[in-house]
Amino acid sequence: MTAHIGYETTHQSVLDLLTDVLQSFLIQISQHLKIAEEDEENGRLCGFPHIAERVLTELGMGGIRGLHDYYQSRVVKYINILRKRCYDLNGHYAKLLIPKSPPPVDKMNKMVRVKVEEEDVAESDNPEVHFPSLDGEVGLSSLETGFQLLNSLEAETHLQSLGEG
């Protein structure tokens, strides 16, 4: 018997070979089952409790117990290994994600002081803008900070146009 991993990524020639091997194995096991059944019907006992046990032993698979041990050690353990690997990869992926900042409890009540420092309006085209929070936390996202900067620059431009006009 074979336990092939990677059917979806293998070449067609490998699949054809495995198909031929499996076909040959099924023919062989069917013939042995037929012979064992005929022997049992004719009264020729061979000391096995069941014909499947006899056939699996004759084919070198270790009987039903050997087949069960193979299934437990190769199939079930491999599934558990894959599950653990998927769990580990999900944990690794979760660590790579950018954590979301919690939204403020009430955005309307959250006040931010804007401090504009200008040396000389004629010399400096870009004023320095600082956005400290009232409670000292750094919970503002960069998008909110950008909107606040845009609003303060628009307000400054509006005040300058009112002062000139």
N, C-alpha and C positions, 0 to 999 in steps of 0.2 A: 504494500500500500504506500501511497505517497501523501505527503502533506505539503503541498506547494503553496508558497506565499508570493503574491505579486502577479496574479493572473491578469490583472488589468494593465500591467506595464510590460509584460513579456512579449516576445516575438511570436508570431503565428506558428513558426516551425516548432517552438518549444511546446506550445499548446497541442499541436498535432501529435508530437511524440508522447506527451502525457496521456492524450486520448487513446492512442494505440496501446500504451502500457496498461491503462485501466481496462480497456476492452479485453486484452489478453488475460489480465487477472480475473475479471468477472467470468470469462469462459472457463478458466482453470478452476475457480472456486465452485462454479455451477456443476462442472463435471465431477468434482470430488463429492459435492453434496448428493448428486445423483447416485454415485457408486456407494456412498455410505448408506443412503436410504435403501437401495437395493439389497445391500448386505444385511441390514437390519430386518427387512421383510423376509429374507431367506433364512433368518435365524442365526446368522454368523455374528456373534457378539464380539466386540473388540475391547471391552473394558472401559468404555467412555460412557458417562451418564447421558449424553445427548450427541446427536450427529454433528451439530455445530461445533461442539467441543473437539470432537475427533478431527473434523476438517481443518479447523484453525490450528490444531496441534501439528497435523501432517504438513501444513503449509509453512510451518515455522513461525507462527504468530503467537505462540504461547497459550493458546486456548482463549476462552472467554475472559479469564482473569488477566491475561496478557493484553488483550484488546482493551479492557477497562483501564488497566494501568497506563497504557499508551495514551488513551483518551484523556485521562486525568493529568498526566505529566506534560503532554504536548499541547493539547487543545485548551483545556480549562486554565492551566497556568499561563499560557500565552494570552488568553483573553484577559486575565487579571493583570498581566504586565502591560497590555495595551490600555486598559482602563486607567491604571496608575499613571502611565505616560500621558494620556489625555488630560487627566486631572492636573498633573504637574505643568503641562503646557498651557492649560487654561489659567493656572495661577501665575505663570510667567507672563502671559498675555495681559492679565489684569494689572500686573505691576507696570507694564509698559504704557498703559493707557494714561492719559493726562487726567489727573483727578479734577473733578468738578468742584468749584468753590460753592459753598452753600449760599443760597440767596439770602439777602438781608430779610429780617422779619417783616419790616414794613419800609418799603422804599420811599414812601412819601414823608415819613418822619425822620429819615436819615439826612442830616445836614452835613455839608462839607464846606469848609472854609477855603476860599481860593485866594492865594497871596501872589500878587504880581509885583515883581521887582524890576524896575527900569532905571538904568543909569541916566540915559538921555534918549528921548524918543527919536531925535534926529540921528544920533549915532547908531542906535541899535534897532534893527528891523524886527528881531525876534526876541520878545521879552521872556524872562525866565518865569515859569509858572510852577508852583508847588501845590500839591493836593494833599494836605494832611487831613486825617480823619478826626472827628471830634473825640471819639473814644480811644484813639491811638491805635486801632487795629488796621491791619493792611488787608482788609477784606475786599477791596475794590478790584474788580477785574479790569484788564487792560482796555476792554471795549468801553466800559463805563468811564474810565479815565479819559479815553480819547474823545468821547462825547462831551465830557465836561470841559476839556481843553478847547474843543471846537466852539462850544457855547460861550466860553469866556473870551475867546478871540473875536467872535462875532459881536459880543457886547462891547468890547473895547473899540472895535471899528465903528460901531454905532455911536458910542460916546464921542469919539474923535470927530465924526462927521457932524454931530450936534454942536460940538465946541467950535468948529470952523464955520458953521452955518449960522 
